[in-house]
C-alpha cells in the first residue's frame, strides 16, 4: 500500500489504523518505541497531568526552560487550529516535512502492530525529539495518567495540577478513582508535585509509590500581591521566597496557581536544569496557550474565549470573568454530548451570571445539537439560550446584536473554540 503524501492523509490513516479510538495498553507503544530506538529518553522528562490546568503548566514549564537557554521538546493535546501545535521544538511547531518523516518512520517501525491516533502522535513526537538532541521534554498527559501513552516514559519530575470529574466513563465516576489514575505518572524517588485542592487519595498514592511528594499550600504556594505575585517554597534547606514575580502572560487569577505548580516542578526537578529567576520571569510573561481565557476586541465588543469543557473548568472561568470590569454579557455555548452539561451550566453561573445568547450545534460522533443544549439548559433553570445550528451565523449575530462595551463569552468545548478563533482572526479581532 502506498503511504500518504500529506499530513492530512497521514492523520486520516492514523484514525483508521487501530480498531479502537482509545486503547489503554502500553505494551504496543513500548515495542514500537523500542524498534525506533526511542524507548529511553536521552534527556530529563517532565510529565504534566490533571483534569484542568495541565496545558497551562506545560506551557509555563517549557517557556521557562527555553528562556534559560534550554532546547525543549513539548508534546500536548488536543490541537485547536493545526495538528503541529501538538509537537513543538524550541517553541516552534514542527514543519510538515518533519511530520511526514516522523509518521513514515513510526509506520515502518509498527510492522504488524497497530497504534491509536494519539499513540502515533506521541511516537512521532519523541522520534523528532531524539533526532533534535534536546535538553528536556515536557509531555502533557492526554487522558488519566496510569495507562496514558505518555506514561511509557519515567518522568524525572511529574505534576498533577488538579483532579475533578471528567471522562468518568473511562477514569471512574468518583474524584477518588480519577485521582488514583492520575497518580500513575509518579515514580519512586522522584518529585511528585500536586496542585491546590488535590484529593488526599492522590497524595496517598504518591507516598505509596515512594515519590517525593510536594503539595501546593504545604510545600509551596503562589500568592498575588499588588499587581505581582510571590512564590514561596518550603524545603529541607529552608524557605525560599521570590516576591515581585510578574503576573503570568496567561490571563486569569487561577494562572498564578498554575505558574506556581510549574515553578515547583522545575525547582524540585533535575538540579542541572534548575532555572534562574530571570528565566522564570521571562517564561511567565511569554507563555501562551490558545483558547484559555483569551480576550479579543472586535468593533468595540470584547470576546472571551475559553474551552471550559467540564464543571470545574466552567467554575474557574466564571471566577475569572468576575475579576473583569462589569459588562453586559452574551454567551456562545457548545458542549459535547458526553460532557456533564448541567455541571458546566451551573459552573458558569456560579458567580451570578445569567446565560443569554446562543447554544450551537457541535458535529461529530460526540456532538450535541444546539436545540438539545438550549432545551436542557431551560429545563435546569438556565433559560435565555437561543438554539442555533451554525456556529459562524451565531458569531455574526452576536457581534451584530451586541452593543459597544458589551462582552461575548464563547466556551464549552475545544470543538467550539477552534472555529470561533478562526472566525475572530478572519474579522481581524485584536488581543484585548
Wavefront OBJ file of the C-alpha trace (Angstrom):
o trace
v 0.000 0.000 0.000
v 1.465 3.393 -0.949
v 1.999 5.629 2.052
v 0.369 9.081 2.255
v 1.967 12.188 0.778
v 0.313 14.794 3.001
v -0.005 15.310 6.751
v -3.801 15.297 6.431
v -3.756 11.905 4.704
v -1.398 10.536 7.346
v -3.777 11.677 10.082
v -6.698 10.015 8.317
v -4.664 6.808 8.162
v -3.860 7.051 11.874
v -7.556 7.370 12.686
v -8.322 4.191 10.781
v -5.316 2.038 11.612
v -6.389 0.751 15.043
v -9.708 -0.943 15.929
v -10.383 1.416 18.859
v -10.084 5.171 19.286
v -8.652 4.626 22.777
v -6.706 1.543 23.841
v -5.147 1.825 27.272
v -2.427 -0.787 26.903
v 1.153 0.466 26.838
v 2.885 -2.668 25.548
v 2.224 -1.980 21.840
v 3.633 1.524 22.038
v 6.643 0.375 24.073
v 7.512 -2.181 21.406
v 7.252 0.379 18.596
v 9.389 2.872 20.519
v 11.960 0.147 21.120
v 12.119 -0.530 17.391
v 12.532 3.198 16.749
v 15.348 3.471 19.268
v 13.236 5.899 21.284
v 12.245 3.768 24.266
v 14.641 5.613 26.591
v 14.721 9.425 26.525
v 18.161 10.976 26.116
v 17.321 13.856 28.473
v 15.093 14.540 31.505
v 11.347 14.249 31.014
v 8.764 16.378 32.823
v 5.261 14.894 32.766
v 2.194 17.055 33.478
v -1.267 15.638 34.188
v -4.521 16.811 35.721
v -8.161 17.407 34.879
v -7.661 21.107 34.200
v -4.628 23.374 34.037
v -2.147 20.872 32.610
v -1.862 22.729 29.308
v -1.021 25.956 31.120
v 1.537 24.296 33.404
v 3.143 22.613 30.389
v 3.383 25.981 28.629
v 4.880 27.719 31.671
v 7.451 24.985 32.286
v 8.553 24.867 28.655
v 8.738 28.664 28.312
v 10.842 28.970 31.475
v 13.277 26.266 30.343
v 13.586 27.896 26.918
v 14.189 31.297 28.496
v 17.017 29.662 30.455
v 18.679 28.662 27.202
v 17.485 25.051 27.124
v 16.350 23.246 23.999
v 12.922 21.815 24.773
v 10.501 19.426 23.111
v 6.823 19.837 24.019
v 4.018 17.354 23.388
v 0.423 18.447 24.052
v -3.119 17.577 23.010
v -5.587 18.227 21.574
v -4.715 20.816 18.963
v -7.035 23.704 18.176
v -6.182 25.003 14.715
v -3.251 22.984 13.376
v -2.048 19.484 14.179
v 1.554 20.689 14.576
v 0.519 22.524 17.753
v 0.878 19.108 19.422
v 4.608 18.765 18.714
v 6.880 21.732 19.295
v 10.644 22.063 19.440
v 12.152 25.222 20.914
v 8.739 26.877 20.909
v 8.120 26.172 17.215
v 5.515 23.766 15.862
v 7.270 21.205 13.687
v 7.056 21.628 9.924
v 5.024 19.391 7.635
v 8.094 17.728 6.132
v 9.294 16.846 9.632
v 5.896 15.391 10.475
v 5.797 13.316 7.299
v 9.248 11.898 8.001
v 8.279 11.052 11.579
v 4.993 9.432 10.551
v 6.792 7.290 7.975
v 9.425 6.175 10.499
v 6.750 5.230 13.044
v 4.623 3.409 10.468
v 7.569 1.359 9.261
v 8.513 0.513 12.854
v 4.989 -0.677 13.615
v 5.001 -3.617 11.236
v 2.008 -5.719 12.270
v 1.426 -3.614 15.405
v -1.343 -1.029 15.231
v -1.392 2.193 17.223
v -4.130 4.675 18.049
v -4.123 8.225 16.672
v -2.764 9.520 19.979
v -0.065 6.858 20.167
v 1.067 7.650 16.619
v 1.316 11.297 17.636
v 3.435 10.602 20.705
v 5.722 8.190 18.868
v 6.257 10.749 16.094
v 6.979 13.441 18.674
v 9.651 11.504 20.539
v 11.254 10.366 17.250
v 11.643 14.027 16.364
v 12.794 14.923 19.884
v 15.537 12.295 19.836
v 16.807 13.499 16.477
v 16.891 17.104 17.744
v 19.116 16.221 20.758
v 17.193 18.310 23.258
v 17.845 19.268 26.868
v 14.364 18.376 28.153
v 10.990 17.004 27.123
v 7.752 18.368 28.594
v 4.911 15.918 27.990
v 1.250 16.655 28.687
v -0.850 13.637 29.643
v -3.749 13.054 27.269
v -6.249 11.216 29.484
v -5.852 9.977 33.039
v -2.252 9.053 33.684
v -1.548 5.454 34.670
v -2.376 3.997 31.241
v -1.956 7.111 29.120
v 0.604 6.707 26.337
v 2.801 9.429 27.863
v 3.338 7.164 30.872
v 5.596 4.834 28.885
v 8.350 7.217 29.990
v 9.637 7.551 33.538
v 9.396 11.226 34.415
v 12.302 12.905 36.151
v 9.593 15.033 37.788
v 5.814 14.899 37.416
v 2.909 17.154 38.326
v -0.824 16.617 38.683
v -2.325 20.089 38.542
v -5.928 19.335 39.516
v -8.403 16.498 39.933
v -12.121 16.827 39.139
v -14.885 14.877 37.472
v -14.352 14.442 33.730
v -14.144 11.447 31.380
v -15.924 9.442 34.063
v -16.797 6.605 31.677
v -13.083 5.907 31.256
v -11.474 7.036 34.509
v -14.185 6.332 37.076
v -17.242 8.053 38.497
v -15.643 9.475 41.648
v -12.891 12.011 42.190
v -11.015 9.388 44.214
v -10.929 6.899 41.330
v -9.832 9.597 38.911
v -7.103 10.733 41.316
v -5.758 7.196 41.560
v -5.464 7.032 37.766
v -3.709 10.384 37.542
v -1.232 9.426 40.284
v 0.071 6.704 37.971
v 2.582 9.150 36.455
v 4.524 9.406 39.730
v 7.778 7.469 40.195
v 9.706 6.244 43.215
v 12.350 8.657 44.427
v 11.314 11.410 42.042
v 9.371 14.649 42.638
v 5.571 14.423 42.542
v 4.056 17.919 42.535
v 0.366 18.243 43.405
v -1.689 21.365 42.757
v -4.042 23.099 45.180
v -7.128 21.307 46.453
v -5.876 17.870 45.401
v -7.788 14.949 46.890
v -5.946 13.041 49.662
v -6.072 9.877 47.534
v -3.603 11.388 45.091
v -1.144 12.240 47.861
v -1.506 8.809 49.447
v -0.832 7.152 46.105
v 2.319 9.246 45.716
v 3.506 8.201 49.176
v 2.827 4.527 48.468
v 4.872 4.719 45.280
v 7.712 6.338 47.203
v 7.638 9.569 45.214
v 8.945 12.814 46.702
v 5.616 14.488 47.366
v 5.315 18.281 47.114
v 1.856 19.744 47.745
v 0.556 23.234 46.945
v -0.409 25.074 50.116
v 2.008 22.990 52.198
v 5.352 22.788 50.423
v 4.912 25.691 48.026
v 2.410 28.404 47.150
v 1.709 31.325 44.846
v 0.052 34.474 46.139
v -0.989 37.604 44.237
v 0.425 40.790 45.783
v -0.106 44.327 44.412
v -0.042 43.588 40.695
v 2.622 40.904 41.010
v 2.879 37.584 42.824
v 5.057 35.781 45.325
v 6.302 32.210 45.137
v 7.084 30.598 48.489
v 8.777 27.224 48.863
v 9.427 25.177 51.994
v 12.290 22.700 51.629
v 14.748 20.900 53.891
v 17.339 23.608 53.317
v 14.922 26.332 54.388
v 12.302 28.679 52.997
v 12.657 30.306 49.585
v 10.611 33.409 48.809
v 10.547 35.006 45.372
v 8.497 38.187 45.583
v 7.651 40.612 42.817
v 7.252 37.999 40.093
v 5.421 39.298 37.005
v 1.841 38.196 36.506
v 1.648 35.330 34.014
v 1.108 36.044 30.339
v -1.854 33.669 30.518
v -4.781 35.617 31.944
v -6.992 34.786 34.895
v -6.330 34.642 38.647
v -6.114 30.840 38.509
v -2.948 31.087 36.414
v -0.890 32.098 39.446
v -1.599 28.680 40.931
v -0.662 27.022 37.639
v 2.536 29.064 37.436
v 3.435 28.018 40.983
v 2.991 24.336 40.058
v 5.249 24.793 37.014
v 7.885 26.552 39.085
v 7.769 23.855 41.775
v 8.074 21.166 39.095
v 11.243 22.770 37.733
v 12.784 23.726 41.054
v 12.352 20.226 42.522
v 13.263 18.563 39.242
v 16.751 17.742 37.938
v 19.270 20.174 39.509
v 21.107 20.538 36.193
v 18.008 22.210 34.740
v 17.224 24.494 37.692
v 16.136 27.794 36.062
v 17.353 31.236 37.033
v 14.934 33.830 38.345
v 15.458 35.848 35.167
v 14.377 32.867 33.080
v 11.341 32.326 35.300
v 10.206 35.917 34.853
v 10.708 35.783 31.081
v 8.934 32.424 30.747
v 5.973 33.558 32.825
v 5.481 36.591 30.603
v 5.882 34.809 27.278
v 3.971 31.532 27.834
v 0.893 31.223 25.631
v -1.851 28.614 25.201
v -4.626 29.193 22.677
v -8.206 29.011 23.873
v -7.571 29.527 27.576
v -9.239 32.735 28.727
v -8.130 34.544 25.585
v -9.578 38.032 25.218
v -10.125 39.933 21.978
v -11.538 43.284 20.835
v -13.742 43.470 17.765
v -15.505 46.704 16.829
v -15.891 47.786 20.455
v -17.046 44.401 21.741
v -14.930 42.195 23.984
v -14.731 38.494 23.187
v -13.563 35.984 25.797
v -12.732 32.503 24.511
v -12.163 29.529 26.822
v -12.523 25.782 26.267
v -14.076 25.238 29.767
v -15.498 21.818 28.923
v -16.174 20.385 32.393
v -17.817 21.707 35.585
v -14.568 22.545 37.367
v -13.228 24.475 34.374
v -16.547 26.313 33.995
v -16.391 27.389 37.629
v -12.829 28.680 37.144
v -13.937 30.581 34.031
v -16.803 32.191 35.947
v -14.415 33.284 38.704
v -12.008 34.746 36.137
v -14.823 36.643 34.425
v -15.862 38.062 37.794
v -12.455 39.778 38.077
v -13.040 41.770 34.871
v -14.831 45.116 34.847
v -18.607 44.520 34.835
v -20.169 44.425 31.388
v -23.417 43.118 29.862
v -22.550 39.600 28.733
v -23.813 37.378 25.929
v -22.845 33.722 25.651
v -21.906 31.413 22.802
v -22.076 27.906 24.182
v -21.439 24.441 22.739
v -20.945 21.313 24.851
v -20.267 17.774 23.625
v -22.834 15.061 24.360
v -20.534 13.083 26.669
v -19.872 16.060 28.936
v -21.732 16.992 32.123
v -23.890 19.767 30.683
v -25.726 20.550 33.917
v -22.442 20.837 35.798
v -20.970 23.107 33.134
v -24.016 25.390 33.182
v -24.047 25.570 36.976
v -20.334 26.384 36.963
v -20.780 29.231 34.502
v -23.444 30.908 36.657
v -21.610 30.266 39.935
v -20.835 33.964 40.344
v -24.355 35.099 39.452
v -24.070 35.345 35.661
v -27.161 34.984 33.511
v -26.897 32.791 30.409
v -28.268 34.775 27.477
v -27.034 34.098 23.971
v -26.712 31.164 21.589
v -26.476 27.407 22.052
v -24.838 25.965 18.943
v -24.559 22.510 17.441
v -21.278 20.618 17.687
v -20.982 17.975 14.994
v -19.381 14.546 15.011
v -19.995 11.305 16.899
v -19.797 13.117 20.245
v -21.720 16.161 19.045
v -24.775 17.718 20.656
v -27.498 19.710 18.903
v -27.842 23.347 19.864
v -31.591 22.806 20.266
v -30.946 19.971 22.728
v -28.474 22.090 24.686
v -30.901 25.018 24.900
v -33.781 22.755 25.957
v -31.753 21.067 28.681
v -30.493 24.417 29.898
v -34.052 25.719 30.180
v -35.149 22.547 31.977
v -32.430 23.107 34.568
v -33.309 26.750 35.158
v -30.894 28.376 32.723
v -33.258 29.917 30.209
v -32.063 32.518 27.735
v -30.028 30.466 25.260
v -31.357 30.596 21.712
v -30.785 27.375 19.736
v -28.785 27.563 16.545
v -27.098 25.036 14.300
v -24.484 27.161 12.544
v -21.641 28.485 14.664
v -20.488 31.112 12.183
v -24.001 32.549 11.954
v -24.155 32.677 15.740
v -20.852 34.584 15.894
v -22.066 37.089 13.319
v -25.393 37.653 15.039
v -23.867 38.043 18.490
v -21.423 40.602 17.142
v -24.169 42.448 15.229
v -26.787 42.487 18.000
v -24.485 43.371 20.884
v -23.542 46.951 21.715
v -20.113 48.563 22.094
v -18.819 47.833 25.597
v -20.612 44.502 25.841
v -18.876 41.165 26.354
v -19.326 37.913 24.422
v -18.079 34.703 26.043
v -17.532 31.653 23.822
v -16.897 28.443 25.730
v -17.798 24.822 26.398
v -15.559 22.746 24.139
v -12.386 22.612 22.086
v -14.736 21.865 19.178
v -16.383 25.275 19.664
v -13.309 27.344 20.467
v -11.344 26.362 17.351
v -13.862 27.717 14.796
v -14.536 30.775 16.951
v -10.815 31.610 16.931
v -10.747 31.166 13.160
v -13.735 33.481 12.774
v -12.189 36.119 15.038
v -8.973 36.045 13.019
v -10.950 36.449 9.811
v -12.628 39.515 11.322
v -9.201 40.940 12.306
v -10.047 40.898 16.022
v -7.221 42.260 18.195
v -5.941 40.853 21.511
v -7.554 42.732 24.368
l 1 2 3 4 5 6 7 8 9 10 11 12 13 14 15 16 17 18 19 20 21 22 23 24 25 26 27 28 29 30 31 32 33 34 35 36 37 38 39 40 41 42 43 44 45 46 47 48 49 50 51 52 53 54 55 56 57 58 59 60 61 62 63 64 65 66 67 68 69 70 71 72 73 74 75 76 77 78 79 80 81 82 83 84 85 86 87 88 89 90 91 92 93 94 95 96 97 98 99 100 101 102 103 104 105 106 107 108 109 110 111 112 113 114 115 116 117 118 119 120 121 122 123 124 125 126 127 128 129 130 131 132 133 134 135 136 137 138 139 140 141 142 143 144 145 146 147 148 149 150 151 152 153 154 155 156 157 158 159 160 161 162 163 164 165 166 167 168 169 170 171 172 173 174 175 176 177 178 179 180 181 182 183 184 185 186 187 188 189 190 191 192 193 194 195 196 197 198 199 200 201 202 203 204 205 206 207 208 209 210 211 212 213 214 215 216 217 218 219 220 221 222 223 224 225 226 227 228 229 230 231 232 233 234 235 236 237 238 239 240 241 242 243 244 245 246 247 248 249 250 251 252 253 254 255 256 257 258 259 260 261 262 263 264 265 266 267 268 269 270 271 272 273 274 275 276 277 278 279 280 281 282 283 284 285 286 287 288 289 290 291 292 293 294 295 296 297 298 299 300 301 302 303 304 305 306 307 308 309 310 311 312 313 314 315 316 317 318 319 320 321 322 323 324 325 326 327 328 329 330 331 332 333 334 335 336 337 338 339 340 341 342 343 344 345 346 347 348 349 350 351 352 353 354 355 356 357 358 359 360 361 362 363 364 365 366 367 368 369 370 371 372 373 374 375 376 377 378 379 380 381 382 383 384 385 386 387 388 389 390 391 392 393 394 395 396 397 398 399 400 401 402 403 404 405 406 407 408 409 410 411 412 413 414 415 416 417 418 419 420 421 422 423 424 425 426 427 428 429 430 431 432
